[in-house]
Amino acid sequence: MFYSIVPTEAILGLQDMEKREIIETQAGFVEAVQTPDGPAVSRLISTDPKSYLDPRYAPGSPLDGVPIGVGRKERV
């Protein structure tokens, strides 16, 4: 098992073909992927451990329940 803040794809050199979006929220940043039901949480990037216990930020959760912050950035 390997724990790191660096994405697994970057460590293993894998190409991630899914288009991902980084969205600023009140809890930090959420990486979202597009699903047939709309955007969903892929991972949470936050310095607050309590944010990771919030079910709204669980992987696979739809983004309609996530309070969006000010900025919005797209990653290719």
PQR file with spaces between the fields and no chain letter, atoms N, CA, C, O and H, PARSE charges and radii, in Angstrom:
ATOM       1  N    MET     1       0.839   -1.159    0.000 -0.4000 1.5000
ATOM       2  CA   MET     1       0.000    0.000    0.000 -0.0000 2.0000
ATOM       3  C    MET     1       0.891    1.232    0.000  0.5500 1.7000
ATOM       4  O    MET     1       1.923    1.263    0.671 -0.5500 1.4000
ATOM       5  N    PHE     2       0.488    2.246   -0.755 -0.4000 1.5000
ATOM       6  CA   PHE     2       1.302    3.444   -0.919 -0.0000 2.0000
ATOM       7  C    PHE     2       0.432    4.664   -0.646  0.5500 1.7000
ATOM       8  O    PHE     2      -0.609    4.840   -1.277 -0.5500 1.4000
ATOM       9  H    PHE     2      -0.350    2.221   -1.300  0.4000 1.0000
ATOM      10  N    TYR     3       0.853    5.502    0.288 -0.4000 1.5000
ATOM      11  CA   TYR     3       0.113    6.713    0.633 -0.0000 2.0000
ATOM      12  C    TYR     3       0.888    7.931    0.150  0.5500 1.7000
ATOM      13  O    TYR     3       2.062    8.098    0.479 -0.5500 1.4000
ATOM      14  H    TYR     3       1.700    5.358    0.802  0.4000 1.0000
ATOM      15  N    SER     4       0.232    8.777   -0.628 -0.4000 1.5000
ATOM      16  CA   SER     4       0.884    9.970   -1.150 -0.0000 2.0000
ATOM      17  C    SER     4      -0.164   10.987   -1.566  0.5500 1.7000
ATOM      18  O    SER     4      -1.290   10.625   -1.907 -0.5500 1.4000
ATOM      19  H    SER     4      -0.722    8.641   -0.896  0.4000 1.0000
ATOM      20  N    ILE     5       0.210   12.263   -1.538 -0.4000 1.5000
ATOM      21  CA   ILE     5      -0.689   13.298   -2.040 -0.0000 2.0000
ATOM      22  C    ILE     5      -0.596   13.419   -3.556  0.5500 1.7000
ATOM      23  O    ILE     5      -1.431   14.065   -4.189 -0.5500 1.4000
ATOM      24  H    ILE     5       1.124   12.558   -1.261  0.4000 1.0000
ATOM      25  N    VAL     6       0.416   12.801   -4.124 -0.4000 1.5000
ATOM      26  CA   VAL     6       0.595   12.800   -5.571 -0.0000 2.0000
ATOM      27  C    VAL     6      -0.345   11.740   -6.157  0.5500 1.7000
ATOM      28  O    VAL     6      -0.388   10.612   -5.666 -0.5500 1.4000
ATOM      29  H    VAL     6       1.095   12.277   -3.610  0.4000 1.0000
ATOM      30  N    PRO     7      -1.100   12.100   -7.206 -0.5600 1.5000
ATOM      31  CA   PRO     7      -2.010   11.118   -7.806  0.2800 2.0000
ATOM      32  C    PRO     7      -1.282    9.860   -8.260  0.5500 1.7000
ATOM      33  O    PRO     7      -0.147    9.926   -8.733 -0.5500 1.4000
ATOM      34  N    THR     8      -1.937    8.720   -8.114 -0.4000 1.5000
ATOM      35  CA   THR     8      -1.360    7.430   -8.482 -0.0000 2.0000
ATOM      36  C    THR     8      -0.938    7.407   -9.945  0.5500 1.7000
ATOM      37  O    THR     8       0.084    6.812  -10.287 -0.5500 1.4000
ATOM      38  H    THR     8      -2.859    8.667   -7.730  0.4000 1.0000
ATOM      39  N    GLU     9      -1.724    8.053  -10.816 -0.4000 1.5000
ATOM      40  CA   GLU     9      -1.407    8.080  -12.243 -0.0000 2.0000
ATOM      41  C    GLU     9      -0.045    8.727  -12.491  0.5500 1.7000
ATOM      42  O    GLU     9       0.708    8.282  -13.358 -0.5500 1.4000
ATOM      43  H    GLU     9      -2.554    8.536  -10.539  0.4000 1.0000
ATOM      44  N    ALA    10       0.268    9.769  -11.734 -0.4000 1.5000
ATOM      45  CA   ALA    10       1.541   10.462  -11.907 -0.0000 2.0000
ATOM      46  C    ALA    10       2.702    9.590  -11.421  0.5500 1.7000
ATOM      47  O    ALA    10       3.769    9.583  -12.035 -0.5500 1.4000
ATOM      48  H    ALA    10      -0.344   10.130  -11.030  0.4000 1.0000
ATOM      49  N    ILE    11       2.504    8.867  -10.338 -0.4000 1.5000
ATOM      50  CA   ILE    11       3.560    8.019   -9.784 -0.0000 2.0000
ATOM      51  C    ILE    11       3.842    6.837  -10.708  0.5500 1.7000
ATOM      52  O    ILE    11       4.998    6.510  -10.977 -0.5500 1.4000
ATOM      53  H    ILE    11       1.637    8.873   -9.839  0.4000 1.0000
ATOM      54  N    LEU    12       2.786    6.209  -11.185 -0.4000 1.5000
ATOM      55  CA   LEU    12       2.946    5.022  -12.034 -0.0000 2.0000
ATOM      56  C    LEU    12       3.146    5.352  -13.502  0.5500 1.7000
ATOM      57  O    LEU    12       3.430    4.462  -14.304 -0.5500 1.4000
ATOM      58  H    LEU    12       1.847    6.475  -10.967  0.4000 1.0000
ATOM      59  N    GLY    13       3.000    6.629  -13.868 -0.4000 1.5000
ATOM      60  CA   GLY    13       3.186    7.031  -15.252 -0.0000 2.0000
ATOM      61  C    GLY    13       2.037    6.646  -16.155  0.5500 1.7000
ATOM      62  O    GLY    13       2.224    6.516  -17.364 -0.5500 1.4000
ATOM      63  H    GLY    13       2.769    7.352  -13.216  0.4000 1.0000
ATOM      64  N    LEU    14       0.864    6.460  -15.603 -0.4000 1.5000
ATOM      65  CA   LEU    14      -0.305    6.088  -16.397 -0.0000 2.0000
ATOM      66  C    LEU    14      -0.958    7.330  -16.987  0.5500 1.7000
ATOM      67  O    LEU    14      -0.988    8.387  -16.356 -0.5500 1.4000
ATOM      68  H    LEU    14       0.713    6.565  -14.621  0.4000 1.0000
ATOM      69  N    GLN    15      -1.472    7.198  -18.184 -0.4000 1.5000
ATOM      70  CA   GLN    15      -2.207    8.291  -18.797 -0.0000 2.0000
ATOM      71  C    GLN    15      -3.663    8.205  -18.364  0.5500 1.7000
ATOM      72  O    GLN    15      -4.307    7.173  -18.548 -0.5500 1.4000
ATOM      73  H    GLN    15      -1.448    6.340  -18.697  0.4000 1.0000
ATOM      74  N    ASP    16      -4.175    9.270  -17.800 -0.4000 1.5000
ATOM      75  CA   ASP    16      -5.570    9.306  -17.387 -0.0000 2.0000
ATOM      76  C    ASP    16      -6.367    9.961  -18.512  0.5500 1.7000
ATOM      77  O    ASP    16      -6.236   11.160  -18.754 -0.5500 1.4000
ATOM      78  H    ASP    16      -3.651   10.109  -17.651  0.4000 1.0000
ATOM      79  N    MET    17      -7.181    9.183  -19.188 -0.4000 1.5000
ATOM      80  CA   MET    17      -7.886    9.680  -20.353 -0.0000 2.0000
ATOM      81  C    MET    17      -9.187   10.411  -20.021  0.5500 1.7000
ATOM      82  O    MET    17      -9.727   11.124  -20.867 -0.5500 1.4000
ATOM      83  H    MET    17      -7.288    8.208  -18.991  0.4000 1.0000
ATOM      84  N    GLU    18      -9.693   10.241  -18.801 -0.4000 1.5000
ATOM      85  CA   GLU    18     -10.916   10.938  -18.435 -0.0000 2.0000
ATOM      86  C    GLU    18     -10.631   12.421  -18.233  0.5500 1.7000
ATOM      87  O    GLU    18      -9.593   12.799  -17.689 -0.5500 1.4000
ATOM      88  H    GLU    18      -9.254    9.661  -18.114  0.4000 1.0000
ATOM      89  N    LYS    19     -11.555   13.243  -18.673 -0.4000 1.5000
ATOM      90  CA   LYS    19     -11.420   14.671  -18.453 -0.0000 2.0000
ATOM      91  C    LYS    19     -11.849   14.954  -17.016  0.5500 1.7000
ATOM      92  O    LYS    19     -12.961   14.613  -16.616 -0.5500 1.4000
ATOM      93  H    LYS    19     -12.398   12.936  -19.115  0.4000 1.0000
ATOM      94  N    ARG    20     -10.984   15.562  -16.264 -0.4000 1.5000
ATOM      95  CA   ARG    20     -11.259   15.862  -14.870 -0.0000 2.0000
ATOM      96  C    ARG    20     -11.300   17.360  -14.672  0.5500 1.7000
ATOM      97  O    ARG    20     -10.675   18.123  -15.409 -0.5500 1.4000
ATOM      98  H    ARG    20     -10.080   15.839  -16.590  0.4000 1.0000
ATOM      99  N    GLU    21     -12.038   17.761  -13.676 -0.4000 1.5000
ATOM     100  CA   GLU    21     -12.218   19.167  -13.391 -0.0000 2.0000
ATOM     101  C    GLU    21     -11.920   19.403  -11.914  0.5500 1.7000
ATOM     102  O    GLU    21     -12.360   18.629  -11.064 -0.5500 1.4000
ATOM     103  H    GLU    21     -12.546   17.142  -13.077  0.4000 1.0000
ATOM     104  N    ILE    22     -11.184   20.457  -11.604 -0.4000 1.5000
ATOM     105  CA   ILE    22     -10.902   20.827  -10.227 -0.0000 2.0000
ATOM     106  C    ILE    22     -11.854   21.961   -9.867  0.5500 1.7000
ATOM     107  O    ILE    22     -11.863   23.005  -10.519 -0.5500 1.4000
ATOM     108  H    ILE    22     -10.827   21.085  -12.295  0.4000 1.0000
ATOM     109  N    ILE    23     -12.654   21.748   -8.826 -0.4000 1.5000
ATOM     110  CA   ILE    23     -13.663   22.717   -8.419 -0.0000 2.0000
ATOM     111  C    ILE    23     -13.402   23.141   -6.986  0.5500 1.7000
ATOM     112  O    ILE    23     -13.250   22.302   -6.098 -0.5500 1.4000
ATOM     113  H    ILE    23     -12.647   20.900   -8.296  0.4000 1.0000
ATOM     114  N    GLU    24     -13.351   24.449   -6.763 -0.4000 1.5000
ATOM     115  CA   GLU    24     -13.155   24.967   -5.422 -0.0000 2.0000
ATOM     116  C    GLU    24     -14.470   24.895   -4.662  0.5500 1.7000
ATOM     117  O    GLU    24     -15.505   25.340   -5.159 -0.5500 1.4000
ATOM     118  H    GLU    24     -13.475   25.131   -7.484  0.4000 1.0000
ATOM     119  N    THR    25     -14.429   24.333   -3.457 -0.4000 1.5000
ATOM     120  CA   THR    25     -15.609   24.240   -2.599 -0.0000 2.0000
ATOM     121  C    THR    25     -15.300   24.881   -1.255  0.5500 1.7000
ATOM     122  O    THR    25     -14.189   25.361   -1.030 -0.5500 1.4000
ATOM     123  H    THR    25     -13.589   23.971   -3.054  0.4000 1.0000
ATOM     124  N    GLN    26     -16.279   24.889   -0.368 -0.4000 1.5000
ATOM     125  CA   GLN    26     -16.071   25.448    0.963 -0.0000 2.0000
ATOM     126  C    GLN    26     -15.117   24.592    1.786  0.5500 1.7000
ATOM     127  O    GLN    26     -14.517   25.086    2.741 -0.5500 1.4000
ATOM     128  H    GLN    26     -17.182   24.499   -0.551  0.4000 1.0000
ATOM     129  N    ALA    27     -14.966   23.329    1.438 -0.4000 1.5000
ATOM     130  CA   ALA    27     -14.106   22.415    2.194 -0.0000 2.0000
ATOM     131  C    ALA    27     -12.694   22.326    1.624  0.5500 1.7000
ATOM     132  O    ALA    27     -11.813   21.750    2.262 -0.5500 1.4000
ATOM     133  H    ALA    27     -15.453   22.927    0.662  0.4000 1.0000
ATOM     134  N    GLY    28     -12.464   22.875    0.455 -0.4000 1.5000
ATOM     135  CA   GLY    28     -11.171   22.776   -0.217 -0.0000 2.0000
ATOM     136  C    GLY    28     -11.400   22.664   -1.709  0.5500 1.7000
ATOM     137  O    GLY    28     -12.110   23.479   -2.298 -0.5500 1.4000
ATOM     138  H    GLY    28     -13.179   23.343   -0.063  0.4000 1.0000
ATOM     139  N    PHE    29     -10.802   21.657   -2.321 -0.4000 1.5000
ATOM     140  CA   PHE    29     -10.967   21.429   -3.756 -0.0000 2.0000
ATOM     141  C    PHE    29     -11.469   20.012   -3.984  0.5500 1.7000
ATOM     142  O    PHE    29     -11.087   19.079   -3.278 -0.5500 1.4000
ATOM     143  H    PHE    29     -10.225   20.994   -1.843  0.4000 1.0000
ATOM     144  N    VAL    30     -12.331   19.870   -4.984 -0.4000 1.5000
ATOM     145  CA   VAL    30     -12.872   18.570   -5.369 -0.0000 2.0000
ATOM     146  C    VAL    30     -12.457   18.308   -6.803  0.5500 1.7000
ATOM     147  O    VAL    30     -12.613   19.166   -7.671 -0.5500 1.4000
ATOM     148  H    VAL    30     -12.640   20.628   -5.557  0.4000 1.0000
ATOM     149  N    GLU    31     -11.927   17.112   -7.048 -0.4000 1.5000
ATOM     150  CA   GLU    31     -11.645   16.694   -8.408 -0.0000 2.0000
ATOM     151  C    GLU    31     -12.876   15.926   -8.879  0.5500 1.7000
ATOM     152  O    GLU    31     -13.295   14.960   -8.240 -0.5500 1.4000
ATOM     153  H    GLU    31     -11.801   16.415   -6.342  0.4000 1.0000
ATOM     154  N    ALA    32     -13.448   16.356   -9.989 -0.4000 1.5000
ATOM     155  CA   ALA    32     -14.691   15.758  -10.480 -0.0000 2.0000
ATOM     156  C    ALA    32     -14.478   15.106  -11.836  0.5500 1.7000
ATOM     157  O    ALA    32     -13.671   15.572  -12.641 -0.5500 1.4000
ATOM     158  H    ALA    32     -13.108   17.141  -10.507  0.4000 1.0000
ATOM     159  N    VAL    33     -15.207   14.026  -12.080 -0.4000 1.5000
ATOM     160  CA   VAL    33     -15.223   13.353  -13.382 -0.0000 2.0000
ATOM     161  C    VAL    33     -16.648   13.368  -13.913  0.5500 1.7000
ATOM     162  O    VAL    33     -17.611   13.431  -13.149 -0.5500 1.4000
ATOM     163  H    VAL    33     -15.862   13.648  -11.426  0.4000 1.0000
ATOM     164  N    GLN    34     -16.763   13.310  -15.231 -0.4000 1.5000
ATOM     165  CA   GLN    34     -18.077   13.312  -15.855 -0.0000 2.0000
ATOM     166  C    GLN    34     -18.621   11.892  -15.889  0.5500 1.7000
ATOM     167  O    GLN    34     -17.942   10.978  -16.357 -0.5500 1.4000
ATOM     168  H    GLN    34     -15.981   13.259  -15.851  0.4000 1.0000
ATOM     169  N    THR    35     -19.844   11.698  -15.397 -0.4000 1.5000
ATOM     170  CA   THR    35     -20.524   10.408  -15.431 -0.0000 2.0000
ATOM     171  C    THR    35     -21.817   10.564  -16.229  0.5500 1.7000
ATOM     172  O    THR    35     -22.197   11.692  -16.542 -0.5500 1.4000
ATOM     173  H    THR    35     -20.396   12.441  -15.017  0.4000 1.0000
ATOM     174  N    PRO    36     -22.504    9.479  -16.567 -0.5600 1.5000
ATOM     175  CA   PRO    36     -23.784    9.600  -17.280  0.2800 2.0000
ATOM     176  C    PRO    36     -24.828   10.401  -16.491  0.5500 1.7000
ATOM     177  O    PRO    36     -25.730   10.993  -17.083 -0.5500 1.4000
ATOM     178  N    ASP    37     -24.709   10.420  -15.165 -0.4000 1.5000
ATOM     179  CA   ASP    37     -25.658   11.162  -14.336 -0.0000 2.0000
ATOM     180  C    ASP    37     -25.197   12.585  -14.046  0.5500 1.7000
ATOM     181  O    ASP    37     -25.852   13.291  -13.279 -0.5500 1.4000
ATOM     182  H    ASP    37     -23.976    9.939  -14.684  0.4000 1.0000
ATOM     183  N    GLY    38     -24.094   13.024  -14.635 -0.4000 1.5000
ATOM     184  CA   GLY    38     -23.541   14.349  -14.387 -0.0000 2.0000
ATOM     185  C    GLY    38     -22.222   14.238  -13.648  0.5500 1.7000
ATOM     186  O    GLY    38     -21.741   13.133  -13.398 -0.5500 1.4000
ATOM     187  H    GLY    38     -23.562   12.451  -15.259  0.4000 1.0000
ATOM     188  N    PRO    39     -21.626   15.380  -13.292 -0.5600 1.5000
ATOM     189  CA   PRO    39     -20.331   15.342  -12.613  0.2800 2.0000
ATOM     190  C    PRO    39     -20.414   14.687  -11.236  0.5500 1.7000
ATOM     191  O    PRO    39     -21.391   14.856  -10.507 -0.5500 1.4000
ATOM     192  N    ALA    40     -19.356   13.930  -10.895 -0.4000 1.5000
ATOM     193  CA   ALA    40     -19.304   13.239   -9.605 -0.0000 2.0000
ATOM     194  C    ALA    40     -17.919   13.445   -8.985  0.5500 1.7000
ATOM     195  O    ALA    40     -16.936   13.667   -9.692 -0.5500 1.4000
ATOM     196  H    ALA    40     -18.561   13.793  -11.487  0.4000 1.0000
ATOM     197  N    VAL    41     -17.861   13.369   -7.675 -0.4000 1.5000
ATOM     198  CA   VAL    41     -16.617   13.559   -6.932 -0.0000 2.0000
ATOM     199  C    VAL    41     -15.666   12.399   -7.221  0.5500 1.7000
ATOM     200  O    VAL    41     -16.047   11.233   -7.116 -0.5500 1.4000
ATOM     201  H    VAL    41     -18.659   13.189   -7.101  0.4000 1.0000
ATOM     202  N    SER    42     -14.441   12.725   -7.580 -0.4000 1.5000
ATOM     203  CA   SER    42     -13.405   11.716   -7.763 -0.0000 2.0000
ATOM     204  C    SER    42     -12.513   11.677   -6.530  0.5500 1.7000
ATOM     205  O    SER    42     -12.176   10.604   -6.030 -0.5500 1.4000
ATOM     206  H    SER    42     -14.132   13.672   -7.664  0.4000 1.0000
ATOM     207  N    ARG    43     -12.130   12.868   -6.040 -0.4000 1.5000
ATOM     208  CA   ARG    43     -11.354   12.949   -4.806 -0.0000 2.0000
ATOM     209  C    ARG    43     -11.460   14.338   -4.212  0.5500 1.7000
ATOM     210  O    ARG    43     -11.818   15.298   -4.894 -0.5500 1.4000
ATOM     211  H    ARG    43     -12.404   13.740   -6.446  0.4000 1.0000
ATOM     212  N    LEU    44     -11.146   14.429   -2.943 -0.4000 1.5000
ATOM     213  CA   LEU    44     -11.180   15.679   -2.195 -0.0000 2.0000
ATOM     214  C    LEU    44      -9.758   16.074   -1.846  0.5500 1.7000
ATOM     215  O    LEU    44      -8.953   15.232   -1.447 -0.5500 1.4000
ATOM     216  H    LEU    44     -10.855   13.650   -2.389  0.4000 1.0000
ATOM     217  N    ILE    45      -9.449   17.355   -1.995 -0.4000 1.5000
ATOM     218  CA   ILE    45      -8.144   17.892   -1.610 -0.0000 2.0000
ATOM     219  C    ILE    45      -8.419   18.970   -0.562  0.5500 1.7000
ATOM     220  O    ILE    45      -8.897   20.055   -0.893 -0.5500 1.4000
ATOM     221  H    ILE    45     -10.103   18.039   -2.319  0.4000 1.0000
ATOM     222  N    SER    46      -8.115   18.668    0.697 -0.4000 1.5000
ATOM     223  CA   SER    46      -8.435   19.584    1.791 -0.0000 2.0000
ATOM     224  C    SER    46      -7.420   19.427    2.914  0.5500 1.7000
ATOM     225  O    SER    46      -6.832   18.360    3.090 -0.5500 1.4000
ATOM     226  H    SER    46      -7.727   17.787    0.966  0.4000 1.0000
ATOM     227  N    THR    47      -7.222   20.500    3.672 -0.4000 1.5000
ATOM     228  CA   THR    47      -6.345   20.443    4.844 -0.0000 2.0000
ATOM     229  C    THR    47      -7.133   20.178    6.119  0.5500 1.7000
ATOM     230  O    THR    47      -6.541   20.002    7.184 -0.5500 1.4000
ATOM     231  H    THR    47      -7.700   21.366    3.529  0.4000 1.0000
ATOM     232  N    ASP    48      -8.452   20.149    6.026 -0.4000 1.5000
ATOM     233  CA   ASP    48      -9.308   19.922    7.189 -0.0000 2.0000
ATOM     234  C    ASP    48      -9.730   18.453    7.240  0.5500 1.7000
ATOM     235  O    ASP    48     -10.493   18.006    6.383 -0.5500 1.4000
ATOM     236  H    ASP    48      -8.933   20.292    5.161  0.4000 1.0000
ATOM     237  N    PRO    49      -9.246   17.690    8.236 -0.5600 1.5000
ATOM     238  CA   PRO    49      -9.605   16.267    8.318  0.2800 2.0000
ATOM     239  C    PRO    49     -11.112   16.027    8.434  0.5500 1.7000
ATOM     240  O    PRO    49     -11.606   14.987    7.999 -0.5500 1.4000
ATOM     241  N    LYS    50     -11.836   16.964    9.007 -0.4000 1.5000
ATOM     242  CA   LYS    50     -13.287   16.815    9.165 -0.0000 2.0000
ATOM     243  C    LYS    50     -13.998   16.775    7.799  0.5500 1.7000
ATOM     244  O    LYS    50     -15.043   16.139    7.664 -0.5500 1.4000
ATOM     245  H    LYS    50     -11.436   17.809    9.361  0.4000 1.0000
ATOM     246  N    SER    51     -13.439   17.443    6.805 -0.4000 1.5000
ATOM     247  CA   SER    51     -14.045   17.455    5.462 -0.0000 2.0000
ATOM     248  C    SER    51     -14.118   16.060    4.857  0.5500 1.7000
ATOM     249  O    SER    51     -15.045   15.755    4.107 -0.5500 1.4000
ATOM     250  H    SER    51     -12.590   17.959    6.915  0.4000 1.0000
ATOM     251  N    TYR    52     -13.144   15.210    5.179 -0.4000 1.5000
ATOM     252  CA   TYR    52     -13.113   13.856    4.625 -0.0000 2.0000
ATOM     253  C    TYR    52     -14.212   12.964    5.209  0.5500 1.7000
ATOM     254  O    TYR    52     -14.513   11.909    4.651 -0.5500 1.4000
ATOM     255  H    TYR    52     -12.390   15.458    5.788  0.4000 1.0000
ATOM     256  N    LEU    53     -14.809   13.377    6.322 -0.4000 1.5000
ATOM     257  CA   LEU    53     -15.903   12.614    6.927 -0.0000 2.0000
ATOM     258  C    LEU    53     -17.265   13.021    6.383  0.5500 1.7000
ATOM     259  O    LEU    53     -18.260   12.342    6.636 -0.5500 1.4000
ATOM     260  H    LEU    53     -14.565   14.234    6.776  0.4000 1.0000
ATOM     261  N    ASP    54     -17.319   14.120    5.640 -0.4000 1.5000
ATOM     262  CA   ASP    54     -18.577   14.617    5.074 -0.0000 2.0000
ATOM     263  C    ASP    54     -18.971   13.741    3.886  0.5500 1.7000
ATOM     264  O    ASP    54     -18.209   13.649    2.923 -0.5500 1.4000
ATOM     265  H    ASP    54     -16.511   14.671    5.435  0.4000 1.0000
ATOM     266  N    PRO    55     -20.147   13.088    3.925 -0.5600 1.5000
ATOM     267  CA   PRO    55     -20.551   12.188    2.829  0.2800 2.0000
ATOM     268  C    PRO    55     -20.750   12.894    1.489  0.5500 1.7000
ATOM     269  O    PRO    55     -20.759   12.233    0.451 -0.5500 1.4000
ATOM     270  N    ARG    56     -20.909   14.217    1.486 -0.4000 1.5000
ATOM     271  CA   ARG    56     -21.057   14.950    0.220 -0.0000 2.0000
ATOM     272  C    ARG    56     -19.785   14.883   -0.615  0.5500 1.7000
ATOM     273  O    ARG    56     -19.838   15.028   -1.836 -0.5500 1.4000
ATOM     274  H    ARG    56     -20.901   14.753    2.330  0.4000 1.0000
ATOM     275  N    TYR    57     -18.632   14.664    0.036 -0.4000 1.5000
ATOM     276  CA   TYR    57     -17.352   14.634   -0.660 -0.0000 2.0000
ATOM     277  C    TYR    57     -16.826   13.219   -0.875  0.5500 1.7000
ATOM     278  O    TYR    57     -15.668   13.048   -1.257 -0.5500 1.4000
ATOM     279  H    TYR    57     -18.588   14.546    1.028  0.4000 1.0000
ATOM     280  N    ALA    58     -17.643   12.214   -0.639 -0.4000 1.5000
ATOM     281  CA   ALA    58     -17.232   10.822   -0.845 -0.0000 2.0000
ATOM     282  C    ALA    58     -17.066   10.554   -2.342  0.5500 1.7000
ATOM     283  O    ALA    58     -17.844   11.075   -3.140 -0.5500 1.4000
ATOM     284  H    ALA    58     -18.584   12.353   -0.329  0.4000 1.0000
ATOM     285  N    PRO    59     -16.077    9.756   -2.741 -0.5600 1.5000
ATOM     286  CA   PRO    59     -15.902    9.431   -4.164  0.2800 2.0000
ATOM     287  C    PRO    59     -17.168    8.821   -4.753  0.5500 1.7000
ATOM     288  O    PRO    59     -17.771    7.917   -4.175 -0.5500 1.4000
ATOM     289  N    GLY    60     -17.556    9.338   -5.915 -0.4000 1.5000
ATOM     290  CA   GLY    60     -18.758    8.865   -6.593 -0.0000 2.0000
ATOM     291  C    GLY    60     -20.004    9.673   -6.277  0.5500 1.7000
ATOM     292  O    GLY    60     -21.031    9.508   -6.934 -0.5500 1.4000
ATOM     293  H    GLY    60     -17.066   10.072   -6.385  0.4000 1.0000
ATOM     294  N    SER    61     -19.925   10.554   -5.272 -0.4000 1.5000
ATOM     295  CA   SER    61     -21.084   11.383   -4.916 -0.0000 2.0000
ATOM     296  C    SER    61     -21.341   12.420   -5.998  0.5500 1.7000
ATOM     297  O    SER    61     -20.393   12.984   -6.545 -0.5500 1.4000
ATOM     298  H    SER    61     -19.090   10.689   -4.738  0.4000 1.0000
ATOM     299  N    PRO    62     -22.613   12.684   -6.319 -0.5600 1.5000
ATOM     300  CA   PRO    62     -22.919   13.706   -7.327  0.2800 2.0000
ATOM     301  C    PRO    62     -22.556   15.089   -6.800  0.5500 1.7000
ATOM     302  O    PRO    62     -22.622   15.340   -5.596 -0.5500 1.4000
ATOM     303  N    LEU    63     -22.175   15.983   -7.708 -0.4000 1.5000
ATOM     304  CA   LEU    63     -21.760   17.320   -7.298 -0.0000 2.0000
ATOM     305  C    LEU    63     -22.915   18.258   -6.984  0.5500 1.7000
ATOM     306  O    LEU    63     -22.682   19.367   -6.503 -0.5500 1.4000
ATOM     307  H    LEU    63     -22.122   15.779   -8.685  0.4000 1.0000
ATOM     308  N    ASP    64     -24.143   17.852   -7.238 -0.4000 1.5000
ATOM     309  CA   ASP    64     -25.258   18.755   -6.951 -0.0000 2.0000
ATOM     310  C    ASP    64     -25.436   19.007   -5.453  0.5500 1.7000
ATOM     311  O    ASP    64     -26.093   19.979   -5.080 -0.5500 1.4000
ATOM     312  H    ASP    64     -24.333   16.951   -7.628  0.4000 1.0000
ATOM     313  N    GLY    65     -24.877   18.170   -4.591 -0.4000 1.5000
ATOM     314  CA   GLY    65     -24.976   18.386   -3.151 -0.0000 2.0000
ATOM     315  C    GLY    65     -23.770   19.084   -2.559  0.5500 1.7000
ATOM     316  O    GLY    65     -23.694   19.263   -1.343 -0.5500 1.4000
ATOM     317  H    GLY    65     -24.344   17.381   -4.895  0.4000 1.0000
ATOM     318  N    VAL    66     -22.818   19.484   -3.405 -0.4000 1.5000
ATOM     319  CA   VAL    66     -21.581   20.096   -2.934 -0.0000 2.0000
ATOM     320  C    VAL    66     -21.674   21.610   -3.053  0.5500 1.7000
ATOM     321  O    VAL    66     -21.954   22.124   -4.136 -0.5500 1.4000
ATOM     322  H    VAL    66     -22.880   19.339   -4.393  0.4000 1.0000
ATOM     323  N    PRO    67     -21.439   22.345   -1.940 -0.5600 1.5000
ATOM     324  CA   PRO    67     -21.444   23.808   -2.030  0.2800 2.0000
ATOM     325  C    PRO    67     -20.211   24.293   -2.792  0.5500 1.7000
ATOM     326  O    PRO    67     -19.080   24.090   -2.350 -0.5500 1.4000
ATOM     327  N    ILE    68     -20.438   24.931   -3.932 -0.4000 1.5000
ATOM     328  CA   ILE    68     -19.357   25.377   -4.804 -0.0000 2.0000
ATOM     329  C    ILE    68     -18.800   26.714   -4.289  0.5500 1.7000
ATOM     330  O    ILE    68     -19.542   27.585   -3.836 -0.5500 1.4000
ATOM     331  H    ILE    68     -21.357   25.096   -4.291  0.4000 1.0000
ATOM     332  N    GLY    69     -17.486   26.843   -4.374 -0.4000 1.5000
ATOM     333  CA   GLY    69     -16.816   28.084   -3.963 -0.0000 2.0000
ATOM     334  C    GLY    69     -16.749   29.069   -5.114  0.5500 1.7000
ATOM     335  O    GLY    69     -17.579   29.044   -6.022 -0.5500 1.4000
ATOM     336  H    GLY    69     -16.883   26.135   -4.743  0.4000 1.0000
ATOM     337  N    VAL    70     -15.758   29.928   -5.065 -0.4000 1.5000
ATOM     338  CA   VAL    70     -15.651   31.011   -6.041 -0.0000 2.0000
ATOM     339  C    VAL    70     -15.002   30.572   -7.349  0.5500 1.7000
ATOM     340  O    VAL    70     -15.558   30.796   -8.425 -0.5500 1.4000
ATOM     341  H    VAL    70     -15.084   29.949   -4.327  0.4000 1.0000
ATOM     342  N    GLY    71     -13.840   29.954   -7.262 -0.4000 1.5000
ATOM     343  CA   GLY    71     -13.084   29.632   -8.474 -0.0000 2.0000
ATOM     344  C    GLY    71     -13.455   28.314   -9.078  0.5500 1.7000
ATOM     345  O    GLY    71     -14.028   27.446   -8.420 -0.5500 1.4000
ATOM     346  H    GLY    71     -13.389   29.773   -6.388  0.4000 1.0000
ATOM     347  N    ARG    72     -13.123   28.170  -10.346 -0.4000 1.5000
ATOM     348  CA   ARG    72     -13.370   26.921  -11.054 -0.0000 2.0000
ATOM     349  C    ARG    72     -12.269   26.757  -12.079  0.5500 1.7000
ATOM     350  O    ARG    72     -12.095   27.626  -12.934 -0.5500 1.4000
ATOM     351  H    ARG    72     -12.659   28.876  -10.881  0.4000 1.0000
ATOM     352  N    LYS    73     -11.524   25.674  -12.018 -0.4000 1.5000
ATOM     353  CA   LYS    73     -10.420   25.455  -12.942 -0.0000 2.0000
ATOM     354  C    LYS    73     -10.610   24.125  -13.635  0.5500 1.7000
ATOM     355  O    LYS    73     -11.184   23.190  -13.074 -0.5500 1.4000
ATOM     356  H    LYS    73     -11.666   24.969  -11.323  0.4000 1.0000
ATOM     357  N    GLU    74     -10.123   24.050  -14.858 -0.4000 1.5000
ATOM     358  CA   GLU    74     -10.253   22.811  -15.627 -0.0000 2.0000
ATOM     359  C    GLU    74      -8.868   22.252  -15.903  0.5500 1.7000
ATOM     360  O    GLU    74      -7.936   22.993  -16.217 -0.5500 1.4000
ATOM     361  H    GLU    74      -9.657   24.809  -15.313  0.4000 1.0000
ATOM     362  N    ARG    75      -8.745   20.946  -15.784 -0.4000 1.5000
ATOM     363  CA   ARG    75      -7.485   20.275  -16.051 -0.0000 2.0000
ATOM     364  C    ARG    75      -7.680   19.341  -17.234  0.5500 1.7000
ATOM     365  O    ARG    75      -8.678   18.626  -17.317 -0.5500 1.4000
ATOM     366  H    ARG    75      -9.502   20.344  -15.530  0.4000 1.0000
ATOM     367  N    VAL    76      -6.750   19.356  -18.118 -0.4000 1.5000
ATOM     368  CA   VAL    76      -6.850   18.498  -19.305 -0.0000 2.0000
ATOM     369  C    VAL    76      -6.153   17.189  -19.048  0.5500 1.7000
ATOM     370  O    VAL    76      -6.121   16.324  -19.923 -0.5500 1.4000
ATOM     371  H    VAL    76      -5.939   19.937  -18.050  0.4000 1.0000
